[in-house]
């Protein structure tokens, strides 16, 4: 039994060491990018989980399907009844893509606004200014090298039609 405990303690210590080392490396890379003057358009990966402000044109507005609405409402109902505080996939969002002069090529950023905080009246082609937390969630299948922005409501951020 003591050997088992020693192995677990060693594994936890190794995990903690690697985690701290990775955090320092990520932090150092981000600060190096800032020191080099890299903008969001040049190096979006350095702005992961940072509050950014972006101005651009709405190029597409996503509609919530009936299946999406039923899924979110069901998850919300179940988690409310069970007392869960997990907010993942719980609320409906207004989602749209914007293209900005700050972005390279034909890159777009997905904007997500929680409908609990109200819908912004938008049409395709509107100019908007958005502030929120950027998440660099790009996969190899993505058509754009940019991720998404969320927390686009007060006090974290905003969506304003210009």
Secondary structure as a PSIPRED ss2 file (coil, helix, strand):
# PSIPRED VFORMAT (PSIPRED V4.0)

   1 X C   1.000  0.000  0.000
   2 X H   0.000  1.000  0.000
   3 X H   0.000  1.000  0.000
   4 X H   0.000  1.000  0.000
   5 X H   0.000  1.000  0.000
   6 X H   0.000  1.000  0.000
   7 X H   0.000  1.000  0.000
   8 X H   0.000  1.000  0.000
   9 X H   0.000  1.000  0.000
  10 X H   0.000  1.000  0.000
  11 X H   0.000  1.000  0.000
  12 X H   0.000  1.000  0.000
  13 X H   0.000  1.000  0.000
  14 X H   0.000  1.000  0.000
  15 X H   0.000  1.000  0.000
  16 X H   0.000  1.000  0.000
  17 X H   0.000  1.000  0.000
  18 X H   0.000  1.000  0.000
  19 X H   0.000  1.000  0.000
  20 X H   0.000  1.000  0.000
  21 X H   0.000  1.000  0.000
  22 X H   0.000  1.000  0.000
  23 X H   0.000  1.000  0.000
  24 X H   0.000  1.000  0.000
  25 X H   0.000  1.000  0.000
  26 X H   0.000  1.000  0.000
  27 X H   0.000  1.000  0.000
  28 X H   0.000  1.000  0.000
  29 X H   0.000  1.000  0.000
  30 X H   0.000  1.000  0.000
  31 X H   0.000  1.000  0.000
  32 X H   0.000  1.000  0.000
  33 X H   0.000  1.000  0.000
  34 X H   0.000  1.000  0.000
  35 X H   0.000  1.000  0.000
  36 X C   1.000  0.000  0.000
  37 X C   1.000  0.000  0.000
  38 X C   1.000  0.000  0.000
  39 X C   1.000  0.000  0.000
  40 X C   1.000  0.000  0.000
  41 X C   1.000  0.000  0.000
  42 X C   1.000  0.000  0.000
  43 X C   1.000  0.000  0.000
  44 X H   0.000  1.000  0.000
  45 X H   0.000  1.000  0.000
  46 X H   0.000  1.000  0.000
  47 X H   0.000  1.000  0.000
  48 X C   1.000  0.000  0.000
  49 X C   1.000  0.000  0.000
  50 X E   0.000  0.000  1.000
  51 X E   0.000  0.000  1.000
  52 X E   0.000  0.000  1.000
  53 X E   0.000  0.000  1.000
  54 X E   0.000  0.000  1.000
  55 X E   0.000  0.000  1.000
  56 X E   0.000  0.000  1.000
  57 X E   0.000  0.000  1.000
  58 X E   0.000  0.000  1.000
  59 X E   0.000  0.000  1.000
  60 X E   0.000  0.000  1.000
  61 X E   0.000  0.000  1.000
  62 X E   0.000  0.000  1.000
  63 X C   1.000  0.000  0.000
  64 X C   1.000  0.000  0.000
  65 X C   1.000  0.000  0.000
  66 X H   0.000  1.000  0.000
  67 X H   0.000  1.000  0.000
  68 X H   0.000  1.000  0.000
  69 X H   0.000  1.000  0.000
  70 X H   0.000  1.000  0.000
  71 X H   0.000  1.000  0.000
  72 X H   0.000  1.000  0.000
  73 X H   0.000  1.000  0.000
  74 X H   0.000  1.000  0.000
  75 X H   0.000  1.000  0.000
  76 X H   0.000  1.000  0.000
  77 X H   0.000  1.000  0.000
  78 X H   0.000  1.000  0.000
  79 X H   0.000  1.000  0.000
  80 X H   0.000  1.000  0.000
  81 X H   0.000  1.000  0.000
  82 X H   0.000  1.000  0.000
  83 X C   1.000  0.000  0.000
  84 X C   1.000  0.000  0.000
  85 X C   1.000  0.000  0.000
  86 X C   1.000  0.000  0.000
  87 X C   1.000  0.000  0.000
  88 X C   1.000  0.000  0.000
  89 X C   1.000  0.000  0.000
  90 X C   1.000  0.000  0.000
  91 X C   1.000  0.000  0.000
  92 X C   1.000  0.000  0.000
  93 X E   0.000  0.000  1.000
  94 X E   0.000  0.000  1.000
  95 X E   0.000  0.000  1.000
  96 X E   0.000  0.000  1.000
  97 X E   0.000  0.000  1.000
  98 X E   0.000  0.000  1.000
  99 X E   0.000  0.000  1.000
 100 X C   1.000  0.000  0.000
 101 X C   1.000  0.000  0.000
 102 X C   1.000  0.000  0.000
 103 X C   1.000  0.000  0.000
 104 X C   1.000  0.000  0.000
 105 X C   1.000  0.000  0.000
 106 X C   1.000  0.000  0.000
 107 X C   1.000  0.000  0.000
 108 X C   1.000  0.000  0.000
 109 X E   0.000  0.000  1.000
 110 X E   0.000  0.000  1.000
 111 X E   0.000  0.000  1.000
 112 X E   0.000  0.000  1.000
 113 X E   0.000  0.000  1.000
 114 X E   0.000  0.000  1.000
 115 X H   0.000  1.000  0.000
 116 X H   0.000  1.000  0.000
 117 X H   0.000  1.000  0.000
 118 X C   1.000  0.000  0.000
 119 X C   1.000  0.000  0.000
 120 X C   1.000  0.000  0.000
 121 X C   1.000  0.000  0.000
 122 X C   1.000  0.000  0.000
 123 X C   1.000  0.000  0.000
 124 X C   1.000  0.000  0.000
 125 X C   1.000  0.000  0.000
 126 X C   1.000  0.000  0.000
 127 X E   0.000  0.000  1.000
 128 X E   0.000  0.000  1.000
 129 X E   0.000  0.000  1.000
 130 X E   0.000  0.000  1.000
 131 X E   0.000  0.000  1.000
 132 X E   0.000  0.000  1.000
 133 X E   0.000  0.000  1.000
 134 X E   0.000  0.000  1.000
 135 X E   0.000  0.000  1.000
 136 X C   1.000  0.000  0.000
 137 X C   1.000  0.000  0.000
 138 X C   1.000  0.000  0.000
 139 X C   1.000  0.000  0.000
 140 X C   1.000  0.000  0.000
 141 X C   1.000  0.000  0.000
 142 X C   1.000  0.000  0.000
 143 X C   1.000  0.000  0.000
 144 X C   1.000  0.000  0.000
 145 X C   1.000  0.000  0.000
 146 X C   1.000  0.000  0.000
 147 X C   1.000  0.000  0.000
 148 X E   0.000  0.000  1.000
 149 X E   0.000  0.000  1.000
 150 X E   0.000  0.000  1.000
 151 X C   1.000  0.000  0.000
 152 X C   1.000  0.000  0.000
 153 X C   1.000  0.000  0.000
 154 X C   1.000  0.000  0.000
 155 X C   1.000  0.000  0.000
 156 X C   1.000  0.000  0.000
 157 X C   1.000  0.000  0.000
 158 X E   0.000  0.000  1.000
 159 X E   0.000  0.000  1.000
 160 X E   0.000  0.000  1.000
 161 X E   0.000  0.000  1.000
 162 X C   1.000  0.000  0.000
